[in-house]
Amino acid sequence: MRLLFLLSAALSVLAAPLPATYLRTEYLLNPLLVATATPRFSWVIPTLPSDRGVVQSAYQIMVMAGNASGTLVWNSGKVSSDEQNQVAYAGPPLAADVTMYWTVQWWDGAGTAAPPSTPAFFGTAPGDDAAWSASGAQWIGCTGVGANSNQLRLDFATPQPPGGAVLTRATLYLSGLGWNIPYINGQRLTRTVFSPAFTHLRLRVLYTAHDVLPLLDTHGGNNTLAIMLGNGWPAQFHPWEGNVFGEVSFPRPPLRQNCPPHRAPQPPSHFPSLTSPNQTNKKACVEWYREC
């Protein structure tokens, strides 16, 4: 028994370190979008149940553009540090509206290198206000607004890249003064509710990003985008402040469709609208839902 125990301990000490796991960017696993010029990276050092005293003595981060074997954008080099959480990007400015991949390699206390990790990815933001304007994004509204929330709908065909190329990315960026739930071809894009989150709407309006490529008919067929609208924060009355954000019955989301290398047709300034089953919805009140 003593011989087996000593042999097991020796094998544990001599085993090579395992690749880092649970790679996160800005606390998130493979986020579709991070709106910062200096994203922060985190990872976890895996250990075996028999491991004792495992420490990180150094790390190296590599960031690539396009894919996991794409153009090298930043190589941190070997950094002597035990930091594994919120290590800031320190390379050249990142391009807007692209997908970046990154890996990390670490060294243990004995100076033995672990294999590079499996690549993780993150998307960069579309850009500043000028970039949004240049992209063709626009505020849209709906016709025939009634007393209840509405549903916006848009039919569009997927653009076909030239030369037989394959469409590899399609992202829907969506914002609004109230709440919204987007659908593509009848499939809800997120289980999130009360989106976008609260901000002081006179100063800042948030937007969300959705990967819609898996739901599109990419062979030139027709697709349908539907957005169910809710009143959200603009329609809330505060007893001690009144209506802080003004009288806004329904959100008018700015919509941008991004389908590199071609852009999808830009939406009209007004969407056709339908009555949605949500009859009333407010943050501090009940929601009335009626099947159509």
Backbone torsions as a table, in degrees:
resi	resn	phi	psi	omega
1	MET	NA	-40.8	-179.3
2	ARG	-66.4	-38.3	179.8
3	LEU	-64.3	-44.1	179.4
4	LEU	-63.4	-39.0	179.8
5	PHE	-65.0	-44.7	-179.9
6	LEU	-65.4	-38.4	178.5
7	LEU	-64.2	-42.4	178.6
8	SER	-62.7	-42.7	179.5
9	ALA	-63.2	-41.0	-179.9
10	ALA	-63.7	-42.3	178.8
11	LEU	-63.9	-36.7	179.5
12	SER	-64.6	-39.8	-179.3
13	VAL	-69.0	-38.7	-175.4
14	LEU	-82.5	-12.8	-177.5
15	ALA	-64.4	140.6	-180.0
16	ALA	-70.7	147.8	177.9
17	PRO	-61.4	147.9	179.8
18	LEU	-86.5	153.9	178.9
19	PRO	-61.8	149.1	176.9
20	ALA	-62.6	148.0	-179.3
21	THR	-128.5	178.6	175.3
22	TYR	52.8	51.6	179.5
23	LEU	-72.7	128.8	-178.4
24	ARG	-130.1	146.3	173.6
25	THR	-119.2	121.5	-175.7
26	GLU	52.4	46.6	177.5
27	TYR	73.9	-2.3	-171.5
28	LEU	-112.6	148.8	175.1
29	LEU	-86.3	114.7	177.4
30	ASN	47.5	59.8	-179.5
31	PRO	-68.5	140.9	178.3
32	LEU	-67.9	-26.4	-177.3
33	LEU	-154.6	133.8	168.6
34	VAL	-126.3	126.1	-174.4
35	ALA	-97.0	61.0	176.1
36	THR	-147.8	146.2	-179.7
37	ALA	-78.5	-17.6	-179.1
38	THR	-128.9	74.4	179.9
39	PRO	-61.4	151.8	-178.4
40	ARG	-110.9	138.4	-174.2
41	PHE	-109.8	144.0	176.9
42	SER	-138.7	154.0	178.3
43	TRP	-154.8	169.4	-179.1
44	VAL	-123.3	137.7	175.9
45	ILE	-89.6	116.2	179.6
46	PRO	-78.2	146.0	177.7
47	THR	-135.9	160.2	175.1
48	LEU	-90.8	157.6	179.6
49	PRO	-56.2	-28.3	-178.2
50	SER	-87.4	-6.5	-177.6
51	ASP	-71.3	143.4	177.4
52	ARG	-136.9	138.3	173.7
53	GLY	65.6	29.8	179.8
54	VAL	-77.0	126.4	178.9
55	VAL	-133.4	156.5	174.1
56	GLN	-97.4	128.5	178.9
57	SER	-104.6	-19.3	-179.4
58	ALA	-162.7	162.7	177.0
59	TYR	-146.3	163.7	174.5
60	GLN	-144.3	125.1	179.7
61	ILE	-109.6	137.0	175.1
62	MET	-128.1	132.4	-179.1
63	VAL	-117.8	128.4	-178.5
64	MET	-120.4	151.6	179.0
65	ALA	-102.2	141.9	172.8
66	GLY	90.6	-56.1	178.2
67	ASN	-157.8	178.3	-173.7
68	ALA	-64.3	-20.3	177.7
69	SER	-116.6	25.4	-177.2
70	GLY	-81.0	-161.7	-177.2
71	THR	-66.0	129.9	178.9
72	LEU	-71.0	122.9	179.9
73	VAL	-98.6	-39.4	-178.7
74	TRP	-150.7	133.3	173.1
75	ASN	-124.5	112.1	-177.3
76	SER	-67.4	-18.2	-170.6
77	GLY	72.4	174.5	179.3
78	LYS	-75.3	117.2	-177.6
79	VAL	-109.4	122.1	178.3
80	SER	-76.3	100.9	-176.4
81	SER	-167.0	150.4	174.2
82	ASP	-98.2	7.7	-179.9
83	GLU	-64.1	133.5	177.3
84	GLN	-133.2	1.7	-173.3
85	ASN	-132.0	127.3	175.7
86	GLN	58.5	48.7	174.0
87	VAL	-83.5	118.0	-171.2
88	ALA	-77.4	142.2	172.9
89	TYR	-63.4	135.8	-177.7
90	ALA	-134.1	31.8	-179.8
91	GLY	-99.3	-166.4	178.2
92	PRO	-66.3	162.5	-179.8
93	PRO	-54.6	135.2	-179.1
94	LEU	-79.9	141.1	176.1
95	ALA	-65.1	151.8	-179.8
96	ALA	-81.9	145.2	170.1
97	ASP	60.5	46.4	177.6
98	VAL	-134.6	165.8	176.0
99	THR	-102.0	128.8	-179.9
100	MET	-113.8	145.1	177.7
101	TYR	-117.1	149.4	179.4
102	TRP	-147.5	151.4	176.0
103	THR	-132.6	161.0	176.5
104	VAL	-135.8	141.5	174.5
105	GLN	-122.9	141.9	-178.0
106	TRP	-131.1	158.2	178.8
107	TRP	-117.7	140.2	179.8
108	ASP	-84.3	-176.3	-176.2
109	GLY	-63.7	-23.1	179.4
110	ALA	-89.2	0.8	-179.8
111	GLY	85.2	12.5	178.6
112	THR	-86.3	131.2	-176.8
113	ALA	-86.1	137.5	170.8
114	ALA	-84.4	156.7	174.2
115	PRO	-63.3	154.0	176.0
116	PRO	-58.9	149.2	-179.0
117	SER	-72.8	165.5	169.4
118	THR	-65.4	134.8	-175.3
119	PRO	-62.0	143.7	169.4
120	ALA	-112.4	169.4	-179.5
121	PHE	-139.4	163.4	172.1
122	PHE	-153.3	153.1	177.8
123	GLY	-102.5	147.0	177.2
124	THR	-94.2	158.9	-176.1
125	ALA	-70.1	155.2	-179.9
126	PRO	-62.8	-23.7	179.6
127	GLY	131.7	-169.0	-179.0
128	ASP	-83.6	-171.5	-177.5
129	ASP	-59.6	-37.8	-179.9
130	ALA	-64.3	-39.0	179.1
131	ALA	-66.3	-38.7	177.0
132	TRP	-61.8	-43.8	179.9
133	SER	-64.1	-41.4	-179.1
134	ALA	-67.1	-27.0	-177.5
135	SER	-75.9	-12.8	-177.4
136	GLY	94.1	4.1	177.0
137	ALA	-62.2	144.2	-177.3
138	GLN	-150.1	153.7	173.5
139	TRP	-73.3	136.0	179.9
140	ILE	-121.8	156.5	177.4
141	GLY	-131.6	-174.6	177.8
142	CYS	-128.1	151.3	178.8
143	THR	-92.8	151.4	176.2
144	GLY	69.5	40.5	-180.0
145	VAL	-66.3	129.8	179.8
146	GLY	-112.9	-159.4	-176.4
147	ALA	-79.2	-17.6	-179.6
148	ASN	-107.7	171.9	179.3
149	SER	-67.7	158.9	-174.0
150	ASN	-122.7	170.1	-179.9
151	GLN	-124.7	123.6	177.7
152	LEU	-95.9	142.8	-178.6
153	ARG	-136.6	142.3	177.2
154	LEU	-143.7	126.0	173.6
155	ASP	-96.0	135.0	-179.5
156	PHE	-151.4	156.8	177.5
157	ALA	-101.4	141.9	178.1
158	THR	-70.0	127.7	178.7
159	PRO	-66.5	144.7	-179.0
160	GLN	-102.4	118.4	177.6
161	PRO	-61.2	150.4	-178.7
162	PRO	-74.9	160.6	172.7
163	GLY	67.3	22.3	178.8
164	GLY	75.7	13.5	178.9
165	ALA	-67.5	158.8	-177.7
166	VAL	-102.6	134.4	176.1
167	LEU	-68.7	122.6	-173.5
168	THR	-112.7	-11.5	-176.3
169	ARG	-153.7	133.8	175.3
170	ALA	-147.2	116.0	-175.3
171	THR	-123.5	133.6	175.8
172	LEU	-104.2	119.9	173.9
173	TYR	-102.8	129.4	-170.7
174	LEU	-140.4	134.4	177.1
175	SER	-141.1	167.3	178.3
176	GLY	-174.6	157.8	179.8
177	LEU	-74.2	-24.9	176.2
178	GLY	-113.3	-157.8	-179.8
179	TRP	-90.1	155.6	178.4
180	ASN	-148.6	150.7	173.6
181	ILE	-129.6	111.4	-177.3
182	PRO	-91.2	149.4	176.6
183	TYR	-133.5	144.5	170.7
184	ILE	-123.3	121.9	179.1
185	ASN	50.2	41.6	175.8
186	GLY	83.9	-4.0	-178.3
187	GLN	-101.9	125.0	178.6
188	ARG	-68.3	136.2	-174.0
189	LEU	-84.8	-19.2	-177.3
190	THR	-154.6	151.1	174.0
191	ARG	-92.7	1.7	179.7
192	THR	-66.8	140.0	174.6
193	VAL	-116.1	164.8	-178.0
194	PHE	54.9	46.4	-179.0
195	SER	-112.5	135.2	4.7
196	PRO	-78.1	164.8	-177.8
197	ALA	-68.1	167.8	-175.2
198	PHE	-71.6	135.5	167.7
199	THR	-143.0	170.4	171.5
200	HIS	-77.2	104.9	-166.5
201	LEU	-66.2	-17.2	176.1
202	ARG	-78.5	-12.2	-178.5
203	LEU	-113.1	-36.6	-173.3
204	ARG	-153.4	136.4	174.7
205	VAL	-122.8	127.2	-177.5
206	LEU	-84.9	160.3	173.7
207	TYR	-134.2	160.5	179.0
208	THR	-119.7	158.6	179.4
209	ALA	-121.1	138.6	-177.8
210	HIS	-135.0	130.6	174.5
211	ASP	-81.6	111.5	-175.5
212	VAL	-108.2	-0.8	-176.9
213	LEU	-56.1	-44.7	-178.0
214	PRO	-63.6	-18.1	-175.5
215	LEU	-100.5	-6.4	-176.9
216	LEU	-86.9	148.4	166.5
217	ASP	-81.2	101.5	-173.3
218	THR	-87.5	10.3	-179.7
219	HIS	-105.9	31.0	177.1
220	GLY	84.3	5.8	-179.4
221	GLY	-78.4	174.3	-179.4
222	ASN	-83.3	146.8	177.2
223	ASN	-130.0	157.9	179.2
224	THR	-127.9	125.5	173.3
225	LEU	-103.3	127.4	176.6
226	ALA	-126.5	140.0	178.8
227	ILE	-129.8	115.6	175.5
228	MET	-87.7	126.8	-173.9
229	LEU	-102.7	146.0	174.7
230	GLY	-130.6	159.2	-175.8
231	ASN	-64.6	-48.2	177.8
232	GLY	66.1	-151.8	-174.3
233	TRP	-68.2	-35.5	-176.3
234	PRO	-58.7	-28.5	-175.7
235	ALA	-94.1	8.4	-177.2
236	GLN	-85.0	136.8	176.8
237	PHE	-103.9	124.9	-179.6
238	HIS	-101.9	121.4	-174.6
239	PRO	-56.5	-33.4	-176.7
240	TRP	-94.9	-9.5	-178.7
241	GLU	-130.4	-6.2	-174.9
242	GLY	75.0	-154.2	178.6
243	ASN	-88.3	99.6	-172.0
244	VAL	-63.5	-38.1	-170.7
245	PHE	-100.9	8.6	177.9
246	GLY	89.9	174.3	-178.0
247	GLU	-85.6	94.5	178.5
248	VAL	-121.1	111.8	-176.3
249	SER	-78.9	-40.9	-175.7
250	PHE	-141.1	145.0	178.2
251	PRO	-71.2	151.8	173.9
252	ARG	-122.9	95.2	-171.5
253	PRO	-76.8	138.6	168.3
254	PRO	-77.7	134.8	-175.4
255	LEU	-121.8	133.3	173.7
256	ARG	-132.6	127.3	175.4
257	GLN	-106.0	128.7	-177.0
258	ASN	-122.8	113.6	-179.4
259	CYS	-131.2	71.4	178.3
260	PRO	-57.7	147.0	1.3
261	PRO	-83.1	-0.1	177.3
262	HIS	-114.2	153.6	176.5
263	ARG	-96.7	142.4	176.0
264	ALA	-68.5	158.9	177.8
265	PRO	-56.2	137.0	-179.3
266	GLN	-71.5	144.3	-177.0
267	PRO	-72.9	156.2	175.6
268	PRO	-70.5	162.7	-178.4
269	SER	-67.5	-22.7	176.6
270	HIS	-132.0	127.8	177.5
271	PHE	-85.7	148.7	164.9
272	PRO	-61.7	140.2	-176.8
273	SER	-122.2	150.1	176.8
274	LEU	-127.6	154.3	175.1
275	THR	-71.9	128.4	-179.8
276	SER	-92.8	164.2	178.5
277	PRO	-71.1	-15.1	176.8
278	ASN	-78.2	109.4	-177.2
279	GLN	-84.5	-37.2	179.2
280	THR	-147.5	137.9	174.0
281	ASN	-154.1	125.3	176.2
282	LYS	-142.2	156.5	-174.2
283	LYS	-58.7	-46.6	-173.0
284	ALA	-102.9	10.3	-177.6
285	CYS	-126.2	-178.9	-178.6
286	VAL	-76.5	162.8	173.2
287	GLU	-113.1	127.0	178.2
288	TRP	-99.8	124.1	-177.5
289	TYR	-123.1	128.6	179.4
290	ARG	-133.2	126.7	178.8
291	GLU	-68.1	135.6	-179.6
292	CYS	-77.3	NA	NA
